[in-house]
Structures are given as structure tokens and as C-alpha cells.
Amino acid sequence: MTSPDPNQFTSDPAPLQKSDVKIPSEILLSVLTPPLLLTLWGGKALSEILQSLGYASEEVFRGDRLPVLNFPHREPD
């Protein structure tokens, strides 16, 4: 029994070209900071809007603005 040739199953694809362009971390940091800050600011604004909506819906069900119903008083016999 012969052992398989290790080079038999490998093909030599065209070598991948590596890009020698390196982006400095300062540039990456300066590009990615505004989206992060906008996301945080938007989350805070959304939280405040939802909280004010919750307060408004609570006011609807509180009942101090509902009309007063006048029930007739029963006289004891």
C-alpha cells in the first residue's frame, strides 16, 4: 500500500495579493467616533421620548381630568 502524495490534492492557486495600505489607528478612531456618538445621542433622545410618552399615557388614565358624575343621594327611610 502506498501513501498518498501530499501535493496531489493541493492546487497552486494564484497568489493572493495583499494590500500594503495600512490605515493609521488615529484616522480609524476619528472616522468611527462620530457614528458612535450619534448612536449614543440618538439612544438617549429615544429613551427620553419614550419616557415622556409613558408619562402622557399615565396622565390619561389617572382620572383627574375626567368629569365628575353626580349620583343622586338616597334619603334614609
SVG drawing of the C-alpha trace seen along z (x, -y; Angstrom):
<svg xmlns="http://www.w3.org/2000/svg" viewBox="-89 -68 93 70">
<polyline fill="none" stroke="black" stroke-width="0.4" points="0.0,0.0 1.4,-3.3 0.9,-6.6 -0.8,-9.4 1.3,-12.2 0.6,-15.3 0.9,-17.5 -1.6,-15.5 -4.7,-17.2 -3.4,-20.7 -3.5,-23.1 -1.4,-26.2 -4.0,-29.0 -2.8,-32.4 -1.2,-34.0 -3.4,-36.4 -2.3,-39.9 -2.0,-41.6 -2.7,-45.2 0.2,-47.1 -2.0,-50.0 -2.2,-50.4 -4.6,-52.8 -3.4,-54.5 -5.4,-54.0 -5.8,-57.7 -7.7,-58.0 -9.9,-55.0 -10.6,-56.4 -11.5,-59.8 -13.8,-58.2 -15.6,-55.9 -16.1,-58.3 -19.0,-60.5 -21.2,-57.5 -20.7,-56.1 -21.5,-59.5 -24.6,-59.9 -25.8,-56.4 -25.4,-57.2 -27.1,-60.6 -30.0,-59.0 -30.4,-56.3 -30.7,-59.0 -33.2,-61.0 -35.3,-57.9 -35.2,-57.0 -36.5,-60.5 -39.2,-60.4 -40.5,-57.0 -40.4,-58.2 -42.4,-61.3 -44.9,-59.2 -45.2,-56.9 -45.9,-59.9 -48.5,-61.2 -50.3,-57.9 -50.2,-57.7 -51.9,-61.1 -54.8,-59.8 -55.5,-57.0 -55.0,-59.0 -58.5,-60.3 -58.2,-63.9 -59.5,-65.2 -62.5,-63.0 -65.9,-64.6 -67.5,-64.3 -70.6,-62.2 -73.4,-63.4 -75.2,-60.4 -78.5,-61.1 -78.2,-60.7 -80.7,-58.3 -82.6,-59.5 -82.8,-57.0 -86.4,-56.0"/>
</svg>
